Amino acid sequence: MPPSNLGNPEHGTWNHRKYLNNVFTRAIHVNFRVSLLCFKIFCMFTKNKLPLMKTVYIVRHGKAIPASANIADADRLLTDTGVARTWKIAEYMTESMPVIDQIIASPAERAYATALIIADKLGVPANKVVSHDKLFTGDEMDALDLIEGLDDSINSVMIVGHNPVITMVANRFASPKLESLPTTGVVSVHLDTDKWVDLKKAKVIQNFTVWPGML
């Protein structure tokens, strides 16, 4: 029986348009509920079957003041140009809305400052930015070991270091290979694995490579 607020067809007050609108609206609501239920069922059966990957961002520190006998290498600061270019790279990265779980930087001032600028722009909490001596005094294998040792609850990591080691690490994954990663250059790849220990053998999927001169 039609709702009373639509009138009475026997008395000539029947509102066909309103009736059809009501039917159409109810059909939409039913279809929406069915679609939502199907989506929930789909998520329930696929949530453990979706491909899991790790993502790595390999970054060289920004342009710094020249080496000098009057200042320790670890204390060299970013130049104004270095700060501006780092900000520009971070702004470029925001376009893909990356989620970075951890940033590990060399304790050298120029590298750690680079990490903080990028973290600030990308909304990475300051407590997710840490330093490690291996990225300052270590070699390529030390840097790779550092990544391999990450907890698997971390799905994406950024490391910020120095040439020539950071270029060597980048070339483990980058395609094509780089002669030298420029200052504030970034190489990012996805790894087809859910375990960091598989770093050296996982299939590599290129994400992006960028440096200030490209923008």
C-alpha positions in Angstrom: 0.0 0.0 0.0 1.4 3.4 -0.9 2.3 5.8 1.9 -0.5 8.1 2.9 1.5 11.3 2.4 1.4 10.6 -1.4 -2.4 11.1 -1.6 -5.1 8.7 -2.7 -5.4 7.5 -6.3 -9.2 7.0 -5.8 -9.7 10.6 -4.9 -7.5 11.9 -7.8 -4.8 13.2 -5.5 -2.2 10.6 -6.3 1.3 12.1 -6.7 3.0 9.8 -9.2 6.2 11.8 -9.4 6.6 11.8 -5.6 5.9 8.1 -5.5 8.5 7.3 -8.1 11.0 9.5 -6.4 10.4 7.6 -3.2 10.9 4.3 -4.9 14.0 5.5 -6.6 15.5 6.8 -3.4 14.8 3.6 -1.5 16.4 1.6 -4.4 19.5 3.7 -4.1 19.7 3.2 -0.3 19.3 -0.6 -0.8 22.0 -0.7 -3.6 24.4 1.3 -1.4 23.9 -1.0 1.5 24.5 -4.1 -0.7 27.6 -2.5 -2.2 29.0 -1.6 1.2 28.4 -5.2 2.4 30.1 -6.6 -0.6 33.1 -4.2 -0.1 33.4 -5.3 3.5 33.3 -9.0 2.5 35.9 -8.3 -0.1 38.2 -6.6 2.4 37.7 -9.4 4.9 38.9 -12.0 2.4 41.7 -10.0 0.8 43.3 -8.1 3.6 45.8 -10.8 4.2 46.4 -11.4 0.5 47.3 -8.0 -0.7 51.0 -7.6 -1.9 53.2 -6.2 0.8 56.3 -4.1 -0.1 59.0 -2.2 1.5 60.0 1.3 0.2 63.5 2.8 0.5 64.4 6.5 0.0 68.2 7.0 -0.5 69.2 10.7 -0.1 72.4 12.6 -0.3 72.7 15.5 2.1 72.1 19.1 0.8 74.8 21.4 -0.4 77.1 22.3 2.5 79.8 24.9 3.2 83.2 23.8 1.8 85.6 21.7 3.9 88.0 23.8 6.0 90.8 23.3 8.4 88.9 25.6 10.8 85.8 23.4 11.1 85.3 19.7 11.7 83.8 17.8 8.8 80.9 16.7 10.9 80.1 20.3 11.8 79.8 21.7 8.2 76.4 23.4 7.8 74.0 23.5 4.9 74.3 26.6 2.8 71.3 28.8 2.0 71.2 27.2 -1.4 71.4 23.8 0.2 68.4 24.6 2.4 66.4 26.0 -0.5 67.1 23.0 -2.7 66.3 20.5 0.0 63.0 22.3 0.6 62.3 22.1 -3.2 63.0 18.4 -3.3 60.8 17.8 -0.3 58.0 19.8 -1.9 58.3 17.6 -5.0 58.0 14.5 -2.9 54.8 15.7 -1.3 53.0 15.3 -4.6 53.1 11.6 -4.2 52.0 11.8 -0.6 54.6 9.3 0.7 54.3 7.7 4.1 57.8 7.4 5.7 57.9 5.4 8.9 61.6 6.1 9.7 64.3 8.5 8.7 67.9 7.5 9.5 70.6 10.1 8.9 74.3 10.5 9.3 75.0 12.4 12.5 77.0 15.0 10.5 75.2 18.4 10.7 74.6 18.7 6.9 73.0 15.3 6.7 70.9 15.5 9.8 69.6 19.0 8.9 68.7 17.7 5.4 66.7 14.9 7.1 64.9 17.4 9.4 63.9 19.7 6.5 62.4 16.8 4.6 60.7 15.4 7.6 59.1 18.7 8.4 57.8 19.1 4.9 56.5 15.6 4.7 54.9 15.6 8.1 57.2 13.0 9.6 57.3 13.4 13.4 60.7 14.5 14.7 60.9 11.4 16.9 61.0 9.3 13.8 64.2 11.0 12.7 67.3 9.4 14.1 71.0 9.4 13.4 73.5 6.5 13.0 77.3 6.6 12.8 77.3 3.9 10.0 75.9 6.5 7.6 78.9 8.8 8.3 81.9 6.6 8.9 80.7 3.3 7.4 80.8 1.8 3.9 78.2 0.6 1.5 77.7 -2.7 3.3 77.3 -1.0 6.7 74.5 1.1 5.2 72.8 -2.0 3.7 73.2 -3.9 7.0 71.5 -1.0 8.8 68.5 -1.3 6.5 68.4 -5.1 6.7 68.3 -4.8 10.5 65.1 -2.8 10.6 62.0 -4.1 12.3 59.5 -5.4 9.8 56.8 -3.3 11.3 58.6 -0.4 9.4 57.4 -0.4 5.8 59.3 2.6 4.5 62.6 4.1 5.4 64.7 7.1 4.3 68.5 7.1 4.8 70.5 10.3 4.4 74.2 10.1 3.9 77.3 11.1 2.0 79.1 10.5 -1.2 80.7 8.2 -2.4 78.9 5.7 -0.2 75.4 7.0 -0.7 75.8 6.7 -4.5 77.1 3.2 -4.1 74.0 2.3 -2.1 71.7 4.0 -4.6 73.3 2.1 -7.4 72.4 -1.2 -5.7 68.8 -0.4 -6.7 68.7 2.5 -9.3 68.1 1.9 -13.0 69.9 3.4 -14.8 73.0 3.6 -12.6 74.3 7.0 -11.5 77.8 8.4 -11.9 77.3 10.5 -8.7 74.1 11.3 -6.8 73.9 15.1 -6.6 73.4 16.9 -3.4 69.8 16.5 -2.1 69.4 13.8 -4.8 66.9 11.1 -4.0 66.6 7.5 -5.3 63.4 5.7 -4.2 62.5 2.1 -4.9 59.9 -0.4 -3.8 61.1 -3.9 -2.8 58.8 -6.8 -3.5 59.1 -8.3 0.0 57.7 -7.8 3.5 61.0 -8.5 5.2 63.9 -6.2 5.3 66.3 -9.2 5.6 65.5 -9.9 1.9 66.8 -6.4 0.9 69.6 -7.7 -1.3 67.6 -10.4 -3.1 64.1 -8.8 -3.4 62.7 -7.7 -6.8 63.3 -4.0 -7.2 60.5 -1.7 -8.6 61.7 1.8 -9.5 59.7 4.5 -7.7 61.5 7.7 -8.7 64.9 9.4 -9.0 65.1 13.2 -8.6 67.6 15.9 -7.8 67.4 19.7 -7.8 68.7 20.2 -11.3 65.8 18.2 -12.6 63.2 20.5 -11.2 
